[in-house]
Amino acid sequence: MSSQGQRLFDLLPSVYRVKDAQLSLLTPSDAAQLLLLQSTAASALTADQLQQLSQLEAKSRGPLQSLLMLIEEQLAILAEDLDQLYDDQFIETCAPWVIPYIGDLIGYQPVHGLAAAVASPRAEVAHTISFRRRKGTVLVLEQLARDVTGWGAHAIEFFKLLAVAQSMKNIRPDNLYSPDLRNWKAGGYMDTGFDATAHKIDVRRIAVQRGRYNIQNIGIFLWSLNAYSLTKVPATAVDASGLFFRFSPLGADMPLFNNPVSQGPDVTQAALPLNVPARLRRRVLCQDIQNGAGAVYYGENKSLALYLNGTLLSPYQIRVCDLSGEDGAWGNLAGAGSLIAASVDPQLGRIALTSAISPLPSAGAPAPQLQASFCYGFNADMGGGEYSRVDSFAVPPEGLVFPFPDKPVPPNLPRYSTLQDALTFATTVSGEAQVAVEIGDSSVYQLNSADSPGLQIDVPAGVTLELRAADGCRPTLALGGEITVSGGAGSSLNLNGLLIAYAPASAGAPTPTALVHVPNVSTNQLSQLGLNHCTVVPGLALAVPGSAITQGSPQFGGRPTLVAELPSVQVVIQNSVVGAMQVHQLATANLLNSIVDACEPTLVAYAALDGNSGGGSLTMQGCTVVGKIHATLLDLVSDSIVWAGLVQNDTWAAPLWADRKQQGCVRFSYLPAGAVVPRQFECVEQGDGIPPPLFYSLRYGDPGYGKLWPSTDDSIRRGAEDGGEMGAFQFVLAPLRETDLLTRLQEYLPVGLEFGIFYQT
């Protein structure tokens, strides 16, 4: 009986309570059993005993006591309703169904809520009330842009940058008609979101991004690329001198990005360059390093850190300069007598050690061990990185996971020393149905020795094996050969969070069939091959300096990176970047939120093992494919872009070609001209007068790789099923974030002013 019902019953005279108890249906044996159950702890009672206790307690009550219980239940409902009516007056405590009504009462405009800061409608309505007090200020516009999009943002009132005769009532001493040529920042940030130089008036409309500098104009600058960290990655040596290095594990030039410093939940000061994920500039980093221990960009857990032989270099040991030039002859190198240990070029991603610090190998000294922590730019969580991937693990963290390198407990000896040994140990010793080998750092693992140029993975029957990077890591597997995958009946292999590239031990080594290979041998009964958050470098590797190919370009464009010869295997690729694929015509391939890059639109991206006939049944959702596709069946193609074409006298009937057209569907996708596909729905086909997709870059390694320009026609940029963009970054929903921003800015824009959105990355 509830406490309230008991209190009501206790208020009755005892004579009525005694008479009511005499009318109970409880027998003497039931009373004894009830007393026994009540004397026993509730945690010690079984489910049947708890049910029996409840029934006996009900029988022990008289009719008057039972009536008071019913009255109490109704009183409790009424009291709860009255309390909820009071709570519903406040956004913090109201019921979920009340939130839209309070929002409508204060004029809140609902948005899609894609960014984490605006995902909760309750919090958004509550923030709207506080934003009302700051309505019309540039800082609230900046905070709205940051919170609604989830990107770096900065708002500028362009009237402050007009080169006009100033009023004596509002003098702006920093707004000089002629820029100060002694101040490098004036030129370095000109025409960017942090421009501080004066400009002549621009009468074109800012709403269509034509004009900027006018009295009624406000600019919203967005940095839509993200800065992704890599921690203590071995720098890639350029030559045998031991002096020249690149940050990229693939040995290509790459710009470094700033790891943005948070402005906090509320924007109280305008964003600075250090608050947005922008490219690191030479002069900015140089000025910062001169601050020594007070540096903002340099240091551990910041944008850049260098470790020489395991020791963090002091900012005073580093010089920032332009290291352009031919490899081995970079400019602006520090002299032999200099106290500088390393020269850094953040715009090219290069490092040069001083010869006095790093003697040449011929002098008998060991080669220097140079590691770097830095940030690179990319559009989304795809292809591996030090972002959270726990939800994608095939083997849960609490499952059987073998760390690599091994972490034995003293005095035990390591169980394995190489990655090949770790995989063999995990599959032969564990005896479990699910097992994982987890690489616990972001290092580069050279798997290119003469006796073992790759990995041989054999999964026992009925076992799921996962080779993955630990959450927060992105290791690089540099293969001299290929990863050969086989298994017993019902087995599967999953690769997660890895960067896989071709790196032969010596020049002239034979090129592998693919980087990931499922051979068709009699003993191979592998059921599934999965790639999740992986990069299998398109073109196998990036071109090395001195070759006939431009540095940083694909070294073997068009060569397959994944070959599945087994008829029964299912290939599943999610959130990954891969090169060309060859899949047996009886196998299946399922791709989600991924890029398949043959390196040129006229090369083959997907086909059978001969590179010409139809590959296995193909499903693509939210994918970008660069290259021709020939499949036996396009089971489903949705929200995707196929960027392909034919060369003169091409043997292919079409750049996108399905043998079976009576089955399958192609929907909300961009198709090349003349595509031979099943029935279409809401697709855009290449042709005269049809706007094509506009990419920032289609070269792997560039920060804007696979990303669509905001100026791409809305038939493509907003042509996906959910109103987002077609292609691999459909899940980012960038157009919907932009729509949310337009909705919220209209609400807080001062009367008579206009705004424009400008993408900085």
C-alpha positions in Angstrom: 0.0 0.0 0.0 1.3 3.5 -0.9 2.3 5.9 1.9 -0.4 8.3 1.0 -3.1 5.6 1.1 -1.7 4.3 4.4 -1.9 7.8 5.9 -5.5 8.2 4.8 -6.3 4.9 6.4 -4.5 5.7 9.6 -6.6 8.8 10.0 -9.7 6.7 10.6 -10.8 5.8 14.1 -9.2 2.5 15.2 -12.6 0.8 15.6 -13.2 1.1 11.9 -9.7 -0.1 11.1 -10.2 -3.2 13.3 -13.6 -4.0 11.8 -12.1 -3.5 8.3 -9.3 -5.9 9.1 -11.8 -8.5 10.2 -13.4 -8.4 6.8 -10.2 -9.4 5.0 -10.0 -12.6 3.0 -6.8 -13.7 4.6 -6.8 -17.3 6.2 -4.6 -18.2 9.1 -2.3 -20.2 6.8 -2.1 -17.2 4.5 -1.3 -14.9 7.4 1.6 -17.2 8.4 2.9 -17.3 4.9 2.6 -13.5 4.6 4.6 -13.0 7.8 7.3 -15.4 6.5 7.6 -13.6 3.2 7.6 -10.1 4.8 10.4 -11.2 7.2 12.6 -12.2 4.2 14.7 -9.6 2.4 13.1 -8.7 -1.0 16.4 -9.4 -2.8 16.3 -13.0 -1.6 12.8 -13.7 -2.9 12.2 -15.3 -6.3 9.9 -13.9 -8.9 7.2 -16.4 -7.9 7.6 -15.5 -4.2 7.3 -11.8 -5.0 4.1 -12.4 -6.9 2.7 -14.5 -4.0 3.7 -11.7 -1.6 1.8 -9.1 -3.7 -1.3 -11.4 -3.8 -1.3 -12.0 0.0 -0.9 -8.3 0.8 -3.9 -7.6 -1.4 -6.0 -10.3 0.4 -4.9 -8.9 3.8 -6.6 -5.5 3.1 -10.2 -4.9 4.0 -12.7 -3.3 1.7 -12.3 0.2 3.3 -8.5 0.1 3.0 -8.8 -1.0 -0.7 -11.2 1.8 -1.4 -8.8 4.4 0.1 -6.0 3.0 -2.1 -8.1 3.7 -5.2 -8.9 7.2 -4.0 -5.2 7.8 -3.3 -4.3 6.7 -6.9 -6.6 9.3 -8.3 -5.3 12.0 -6.0 -1.7 11.1 -7.0 -2.7 11.4 -10.7 -4.3 14.8 -10.1 -1.2 16.0 -8.1 1.2 14.8 -10.8 -0.9 16.6 -13.4 -0.9 19.8 -11.4 2.9 19.6 -10.9 3.4 18.9 -14.7 1.2 21.9 -15.5 3.6 24.1 -13.5 6.7 22.4 -15.1 5.2 23.0 -18.6 5.6 26.7 -18.1 9.4 26.4 -18.3 11.4 25.1 -21.3 13.9 23.3 -19.0 11.2 21.1 -17.4 8.3 21.0 -19.8 7.0 17.8 -21.5 8.4 17.1 -25.0 5.1 17.9 -26.6 5.1 21.4 -25.1 8.5 22.4 -26.7 7.0 23.3 -30.1 4.4 25.5 -28.5 6.9 27.4 -26.4 9.1 27.7 -29.5 6.2 29.1 -31.5 5.3 31.5 -28.6 8.8 33.1 -28.8 9.0 32.9 -32.6 11.6 30.1 -32.8 12.3 28.8 -36.3 12.9 25.0 -36.4 15.9 23.7 -38.2 17.1 20.2 -39.1 19.4 20.1 -36.1 22.3 18.3 -37.8 25.2 19.8 -35.8 25.7 18.5 -32.2 25.2 22.0 -30.7 21.6 22.3 -32.2 20.6 18.6 -32.0 18.3 19.1 -29.0 15.1 21.2 -29.7 14.7 21.8 -26.0 18.2 23.4 -25.8 17.7 25.3 -29.0 14.5 26.9 -27.7 16.2 27.7 -24.4 19.2 29.3 -26.3 16.8 31.3 -28.4 15.6 33.1 -25.3 19.1 34.1 -24.4 19.9 35.0 -28.0 17.0 37.4 -28.1 18.9 39.6 -25.6 21.9 39.8 -28.1 19.8 40.1 -31.3 21.4 42.2 -33.9 25.0 41.9 -32.6 27.7 40.4 -34.8 28.8 37.9 -32.1 25.4 36.2 -32.0 25.5 35.8 -35.7 28.9 34.2 -35.4 27.8 31.9 -32.7 24.7 30.9 -34.7 26.9 30.1 -37.7 29.2 28.0 -35.6 26.6 26.1 -33.7 24.1 25.5 -36.6 26.7 24.2 -39.1 29.2 22.6 -36.7 32.0 24.3 -38.7 34.5 27.0 -37.9 32.8 30.4 -38.4 33.6 34.1 -38.3 31.2 37.1 -38.9 32.4 40.5 -40.3 30.5 43.8 -40.5 31.9 45.0 -43.8 31.1 48.7 -43.2 34.1 48.7 -40.8 36.4 47.9 -43.7 35.2 50.7 -46.0 37.8 53.2 -47.1 35.7 56.3 -46.5 36.1 59.7 -44.8 35.4 58.9 -41.2 33.1 60.9 -38.9 34.7 62.6 -35.9 32.0 61.0 -33.8 33.2 57.5 -34.7 36.9 57.4 -35.5 38.4 54.1 -36.4 42.2 54.5 -36.1 43.0 51.0 -37.3 41.1 51.5 -40.6 43.8 53.1 -42.8 43.0 54.0 -46.3 46.3 52.6 -47.5 47.5 49.3 -45.9 50.5 49.3 -43.7 53.1 47.5 -45.9 55.3 46.8 -42.9 52.5 44.7 -41.4 52.6 41.2 -43.0 49.2 40.3 -41.6 47.6 43.0 -43.8 48.6 41.1 -47.0 48.5 37.6 -45.5 44.8 37.8 -44.6 43.6 40.0 -47.5 40.3 38.9 -49.0 39.9 36.2 -46.3 37.6 36.1 -43.3 40.2 37.9 -41.2 40.9 40.8 -43.7 41.5 44.0 -41.8 42.5 46.3 -44.8 40.3 49.0 -46.1 38.4 48.5 -49.4 36.4 50.6 -51.8 32.7 50.2 -51.7 31.1 47.3 -53.6 27.5 47.8 -54.7 26.9 44.3 -55.9 24.6 42.2 -53.8 26.2 40.1 -51.0 23.2 37.7 -50.8 24.4 36.0 -54.1 28.1 36.3 -53.0 28.9 38.9 -55.7 29.7 41.9 -53.5 31.2 42.3 -50.1 32.2 45.7 -48.9 29.1 47.9 -48.3 27.4 49.6 -45.4 24.5 47.1 -45.1 26.6 43.9 -45.7 27.6 41.3 -43.1 29.8 38.4 -44.2 29.6 34.9 -42.7 32.8 33.0 -43.4 32.8 29.2 -42.9 35.6 26.7 -42.7 33.8 23.5 -43.7 36.9 21.2 -43.8 37.8 19.6 -40.5 41.3 19.3 -39.0 42.2 15.7 -38.3 45.1 14.9 -36.0 47.9 12.4 -36.4 50.0 11.7 -33.3 53.7 10.8 -33.3 53.8 9.6 -36.9 57.3 8.9 -38.2 58.2 11.5 -40.8 58.9 10.1 -44.2 62.5 10.4 -45.4 62.9 11.9 -48.8 66.3 10.5 -49.6 69.2 8.6 -48.0 70.8 11.8 -46.5 68.7 11.6 -43.4 68.0 15.4 -43.5 64.9 15.8 -45.6 61.5 14.6 -44.5 57.8 15.0 -45.3 54.9 14.9 -42.8 52.8 12.7 -45.0 53.2 9.0 -44.3 52.8 8.5 -48.1 55.7 10.8 -48.9 53.8 13.6 -50.6 53.6 17.3 -50.0 50.5 18.2 -47.9 49.4 21.4 -46.1 49.1 21.4 -42.4 46.0 22.6 -40.7 45.4 24.4 -37.4 43.9 22.4 -34.5 41.2 25.0 -33.6 41.0 26.3 -30.1 37.5 26.3 -28.8 35.8 29.6 -28.1 33.6 28.0 -25.4 29.9 27.4 -25.4 29.1 31.1 -25.8 31.0 33.4 -28.2 32.0 36.5 -26.3 34.8 37.5 -28.5 35.2 37.4 -32.3 36.9 34.4 -33.7 40.7 34.6 -34.5 42.6 32.5 -36.9 43.5 30.1 -34.1 39.8 29.4 -33.5 39.1 27.9 -37.0 40.5 24.8 -38.8 42.4 26.9 -41.4 45.6 26.0 -43.2 48.7 26.9 -41.2 50.6 29.8 -42.7 54.3 30.2 -42.6 54.4 33.6 -41.1 51.6 32.8 -38.5 53.5 29.7 -37.3 56.8 31.6 -37.4 55.5 34.4 -35.2 53.9 31.8 -32.9 57.1 29.8 -32.4 59.0 32.9 -31.4 56.7 33.0 -28.3 58.5 29.9 -27.0 56.7 28.2 -24.1 53.7 30.5 -24.8 53.2 29.3 -28.3 49.6 28.6 -29.4 50.2 26.4 -32.5 53.4 24.6 -31.5 53.6 22.0 -28.7 52.0 18.8 -27.5 48.2 18.5 -28.0 48.4 21.5 -30.3 48.6 22.0 -34.0 52.2 20.8 -34.5 54.9 19.1 -32.5 58.3 17.6 -33.6 60.1 14.8 -31.8 63.7 14.0 -32.6 64.9 10.7 -31.2 61.9 10.6 -28.9 62.5 14.1 -27.4 60.1 17.1 -28.1 62.0 19.8 -29.9 61.9 23.2 -28.2 60.2 26.0 -30.2 63.6 27.8 -30.2 65.1 24.9 -32.1 62.7 25.2 -35.0 62.7 27.7 -37.8 59.7 28.2 -40.2 60.6 28.9 -43.8 59.9 28.2 -47.4 61.4 24.8 -48.2 60.3 24.7 -51.9 62.7 23.3 -54.5 63.8 20.0 -55.9 64.2 17.2 -53.4 67.7 17.2 -51.9 68.0 20.8 -52.8 65.3 22.6 -50.8 65.8 26.3 -50.2 66.5 28.2 -47.0 68.2 25.4 -45.2 69.9 26.2 -41.9 73.7 26.3 -41.9 75.9 23.7 -40.4 76.8 25.9 -37.5 73.3 26.9 -36.7 71.6 26.2 -33.4 68.4 25.4 -35.3 67.6 21.7 -35.2 64.8 21.6 -37.8 63.3 23.9 -40.5 59.6 23.4 -41.1 57.4 24.4 -44.0 53.7 24.0 -43.0 52.3 24.9 -46.4 54.2 22.2 -48.2 54.4 19.8 -45.3 58.2 19.5 -45.3 60.9 19.2 -42.6 64.7 19.7 -43.0 67.1 18.8 -40.2 70.4 20.6 -39.7 73.4 18.5 -40.6 75.1 19.3 -37.3 72.1 17.8 -35.4 71.7 14.9 -37.8 75.1 13.7 -39.2 75.1 11.9 -42.5 74.8 8.1 -42.2 78.2 7.9 -43.8 79.7 9.4 -40.7 78.8 6.3 -38.8 75.9 7.9 -36.8 72.6 6.2 -36.6 69.8 7.6 -38.8 67.7 10.2 -36.8 64.3 9.1 -35.6 62.0 12.0 -36.4 58.3 11.9 -35.4 55.6 14.6 -35.8 52.2 15.3 -34.4 50.1 17.5 -36.7 46.7 18.0 -38.3 45.6 17.5 -41.9 42.4 18.7 -43.6 39.6 16.6 -44.8 35.8 16.8 -45.2 34.4 14.1 -43.0 35.0 11.0 -40.9 36.0 8.7 -43.8 39.0 6.7 -44.7 40.4 6.3 -41.2 41.6 8.8 -38.7 42.0 9.6 -35.0 38.3 10.1 -34.7 35.9 7.8 -32.7 35.1 4.6 -34.6 33.9 2.3 -31.7 30.5 1.9 -33.2 31.9 0.4 -36.3 34.0 -2.4 -34.6 33.0 -5.9 -35.6 34.4 -7.2 -32.4 33.3 -5.1 -29.3 36.1 -3.6 -27.1 35.1 -6.0 -24.3 35.6 -9.0 -26.6 38.8 -10.9 -27.2 41.2 -8.3 -28.5 45.0 -8.9 -29.0 47.0 -5.6 -28.8 49.8 -4.9 -31.3 52.6 -4.4 -30.4 52.0 -6.9 -27.7 51.8 -5.7 -24.1 52.9 -8.6 -22.0 52.7 -8.4 -18.2 56.3 -8.8 -16.7 57.9 -11.2 -16.4 56.1 -12.7 -19.4 57.7 -12.5 -22.8 55.9 -11.0 -25.8 53.7 -13.5 -27.6 54.4 -12.1 -31.0 56.7 -9.5 -32.5 55.3 -8.9 -36.0 51.8 -8.1 -37.3 51.8 -11.4 -39.3 52.7 -13.3 -36.1 49.9 -11.4 -34.2 47.3 -12.4 -36.8 48.5 -16.0 -36.8 48.5 -16.2 -33.0 45.0 -14.7 -32.7 43.5 -17.2 -35.1 45.3 -20.3 -33.9 45.3 -19.8 -30.1 42.1 -18.0 -29.2 39.4 -20.6 -30.3 36.8 -17.8 -30.1 34.2 -17.0 -32.8 35.1 -13.3 -32.7 38.7 -12.1 -32.3 40.5 -8.8 -33.1 44.1 -7.7 -33.5 44.2 -4.0 -32.6 47.1 -1.7 -33.5 47.5 0.8 -30.7 49.3 3.8 -32.4 49.5 5.9 -35.6 52.8 4.7 -36.7 54.0 3.4 -40.1 54.5 -0.4 -40.3 56.8 -1.5 -43.1 55.5 -4.8 -44.4 57.9 -5.0 -47.4 60.7 -7.4 -46.4 61.9 -9.8 -49.1 60.7 -12.9 -47.2 57.3 -11.4 -46.2 56.3 -8.5 -48.6 52.7 -8.4 -47.3 50.3 -10.2 -45.0 48.8 -13.7 -45.3 45.6 -13.9 -43.4 43.8 -17.3 -43.1 40.6 -17.1 -41.0 39.3 -20.4 -39.4 35.9 -21.6 -40.3 33.0 -19.8 -38.5 35.4 -17.1 -37.1 35.1 -13.3 -37.5 38.6 -11.8 -37.5 39.1 -8.0 -37.3 42.4 -6.2 -38.0 41.8 -2.7 -36.8 43.3 0.5 -35.4 42.5 1.3 -31.9 40.0 4.1 -31.4 41.9 7.4 -31.7 44.7 5.9 -33.9 45.3 5.6 -37.7 48.3 3.4 -38.5 49.8 3.0 -42.0 50.5 -0.4 -43.5 53.3 0.0 -46.1 53.1 -3.1 -48.2 55.7 -4.5 -50.5 53.1 -7.0 -51.7 49.5 -7.6 -50.9 47.2 -8.6 -48.1 46.1 -12.1 -49.2 42.8 -13.2 -47.5 41.4 -16.7 -47.2 39.2 -18.5 -44.8 37.1 -21.5 -43.9 33.4 -21.9 -44.3 31.4 -19.0 -42.7 34.5 -17.0 -41.9 34.9 -13.2 -42.4 37.6 -10.6 -42.2 37.1 -7.0 -41.3 39.7 -4.2 -41.8 39.0 -1.1 -39.8 40.7 2.3 -39.5 43.8 1.5 -41.6 45.7 3.3 -44.3 47.1 0.8 -46.7 49.6 1.7 -49.4 52.2 0.1 -51.7 55.8 0.7 -50.7 58.3 -1.7 -52.3 61.5 -2.4 -50.5 63.5 -1.6 -53.7 63.0 -0.1 -57.1 62.0 -2.5 -59.8 60.1 -4.8 -57.4 57.1 -6.6 -59.1 53.8 -4.8 -58.7 51.3 -6.8 -56.8 47.9 -7.9 -58.2 46.2 -5.7 -55.7 46.7 -4.4 -52.2 43.8 -6.5 -50.9 43.4 -9.9 -52.6 40.9 -12.7 -52.1 42.3 -15.6 -54.3 40.1 -18.3 -55.7 41.8 -21.4 -54.5 40.1 -24.7 -53.5 40.6 -24.2 -49.8 39.3 -20.7 -49.7 35.7 -20.4 -48.5 35.8 -16.9 -47.1 32.2 -15.6 -46.6 32.8 -11.8 -46.2 35.5 -9.2 -46.6 34.7 -5.9 -44.9 36.5 -2.5 -45.1 35.3 0.1 -42.6 36.9 3.5 -42.2 39.9 2.4 -44.3 41.9 3.9 -47.1 43.4 1.6 -49.8 45.3 4.2 -51.6 44.0 4.8 -55.2 46.7 4.0 -57.7 48.4 1.8 -55.0 50.7 4.7 -53.9 51.5 8.3 -54.5 54.3 9.0 -57.0 57.8 9.5 -55.6 59.9 12.5 -56.6 62.1 12.0 -59.6 59.6 9.7 -61.4 57.9 10.5 -64.7 54.7 11.2 -62.8 54.0 14.4 -61.0 54.9 14.2 -57.4 51.8 13.4 -55.3 49.8 11.9 -58.2 48.7 8.3 -58.2 51.7 6.1 -59.1 49.8 3.3 -60.8 46.5 4.9 -61.9 43.9 2.4 -62.9 45.5 -0.6 -61.2 43.1 -2.4 -59.0 43.6 -2.0 -55.3 41.0 -4.8 -54.3 40.6 -8.0 -56.2 38.0 -10.6 -55.1 38.4 -13.8 -57.2 36.2 -15.9 -55.0 32.7 -16.4 -56.4 31.0 -16.8 -53.0 32.6 -13.8 -51.2 30.6 -10.7 -50.2 32.6 -7.4 -50.2 31.3 -4.8 -47.8 32.9 -1.3 -47.9 31.7 1.5 -45.6 33.1 5.0 -45.0 36.3 4.2 -46.9 38.4 5.3 -49.8 39.5 2.6 -52.3 41.0 2.5 -55.7 39.7 0.4 -58.6 38.0 -2.9 -57.8 37.8 -6.2 -59.7 35.1 -8.6 -58.3 34.1 -12.0 -59.6 30.9 -12.0 -61.5 29.2 -14.3 -59.0 30.4 -12.3 -55.9 28.6 -9.3 -54.5 29.9 -5.8 -53.5 28.0 -3.5 -51.1 29.4 0.1 -50.8 28.2 2.8 -48.4 29.4 6.4 -48.0 32.7 5.6 -49.8 34.9 6.7 -52.7 36.0 4.4 -55.5 38.7 6.1 -57.4 40.3 4.7 -60.6 42.3 8.0 -60.8 40.8 9.0 -64.2 37.2 9.0 -65.4 38.2 7.0 -68.5 39.8 4.2 -66.4 38.0 1.2 -65.1 36.8 1.6 -61.5 34.7 -1.6 -61.2 34.6 -4.7 -63.4 35.2 -8.4 -63.4 38.6 -10.1 -63.0 39.5 -9.4 -66.7 39.0 -5.7 -66.2 36.4 -5.6 -68.9 33.3 -7.9 -68.4 30.7 -7.4 -65.7 31.7 -7.6 -62.1 29.5 -9.0 -59.4 26.2 -7.6 -58.2 26.9 -4.0 -57.0 25.1 -1.9 -54.5 26.1 1.7 -53.8 24.5 4.2 -51.4 26.1 7.6 -51.0 29.2 6.9 -53.1 31.4 8.8 -55.5 33.0 6.7 -58.2 35.7 8.1 -60.5 36.0 5.7 -63.4 34.0 3.3 -65.5 31.7 0.7 -64.0 30.6 -2.6 -65.6 28.5 -4.8 -63.3 26.3 -7.8 -64.0 23.6 -6.2 -61.8 23.2 -2.8 -60.3 21.0 -4.0 -57.4 20.7 -0.4 -56.0 22.5 2.8 -56.8 21.3 5.7 -54.6 22.5 9.2 -53.8 25.7 8.6 -55.7 27.9 10.2 -58.4 29.5 8.2 -61.2 32.1 10.5 -62.8 33.1 8.5 -65.9 33.6 8.7 -69.6 34.8 6.9 -72.7 37.9 7.4 -74.8 37.9 7.4 -78.5 37.4 3.9 -79.9 36.6 2.5 -76.5 35.5 -1.1 -76.4 33.0 -0.4 -73.6 29.3 0.2 -74.7 28.9 2.8 -71.9 30.8 4.3 -69.0 28.2 2.9 -66.6 26.9 -0.5 -67.7 24.7 -3.2 -66.2 24.2 -6.5 -68.0 20.8 -7.1 -66.4 18.5 -4.1 -66.8 15.2 -5.8 -65.8 16.3 -5.9 -62.1 17.6 -3.2 -59.8 17.1 0.5 -59.5 19.2 3.7 -59.9 17.8 6.7 -58.0 18.8 10.2 -56.9 22.2 9.9 -58.6 24.3 11.6 -61.2 25.1 9.3 -64.2 27.4 9.6 -67.2 26.1 10.1 -70.6 24.8 7.0 -72.3 24.6 4.9 -69.1 23.0 1.5 -69.6 21.2 0.9 -66.3 18.0 -0.4 -64.8 15.0 1.9 -64.2 15.8 5.3 -63.0 14.2 7.7 -60.6 15.0 11.3 -60.1 18.5 11.0 -61.6 20.6 13.6 -63.4 22.4 12.3 -66.6 25.3 14.1 -68.1 24.5 15.9 -71.3 24.6 19.2 -73.2 23.3 22.0 -71.0 23.2 19.8 -67.9 25.5 21.2 -65.1 28.1 18.7 -64.0 29.3 18.1 -60.4 32.1 20.6 -59.5 34.8 19.0 -57.3 37.4 20.9 -55.3 39.8 18.1 -56.2 39.8 14.5 -57.5 43.4 13.7 -56.4 43.7 11.7 -53.3 45.8 13.5 -50.7 44.3 17.0 -51.3 42.3 18.4 -48.4 39.3 19.0 -50.7 39.4 15.5 -52.2 35.9 14.4 -53.4 34.2 17.5 -52.0 31.7 19.4 -54.0 31.9 23.2 -54.5 29.0 25.1 -53.0 28.4 26.5 -56.4 27.5 23.1 -57.8 24.0 23.1 -59.3 21.2 22.3 -56.8 20.1 19.4 -58.9 23.2 17.6 -57.7 24.1 19.4 -54.5 20.6 19.1 -53.2 19.6 16.1 -55.3 19.9 13.3 -52.8 16.8 11.6 -51.3 17.0 13.6 -48.1 17.8 16.9 -49.8 21.6 16.6 -49.2 24.2 16.4 -51.9 24.9 13.4 -54.1 28.1 11.5 -53.6 30.3 10.1 -50.9 29.8 13.0 -48.5 26.0 12.9 -48.6 25.9 11.8 -45.0 27.5 15.2 -44.0 24.3 16.9 -45.2 26.2 20.2 -45.9 23.4 21.8 -47.9 21.0 21.2 -45.1 23.4 22.8 -42.6 23.6 25.8 -44.9 19.7 25.9 -45.0 19.6 25.8 -41.2 22.0 28.7 -41.1 20.0 30.8 -43.6 16.9 30.1 -41.5 18.5 31.2 -38.2 20.4 34.2 -39.6 17.2 35.7 -41.0 15.8 35.7 -37.5 18.7 37.6 -35.9 19.8 39.9 -38.7 19.5 43.6 -37.9 16.8 45.4 -39.8 17.9 46.7 -43.3 21.1 44.6 -43.4 22.0 41.7 -45.8 24.3 38.8 -45.3 26.3 36.5 -47.5 28.0 33.1 -46.8 31.6 32.6 -48.0 33.3 29.3 -47.8 37.0 29.6 -46.8 37.7 25.8 -47.2 
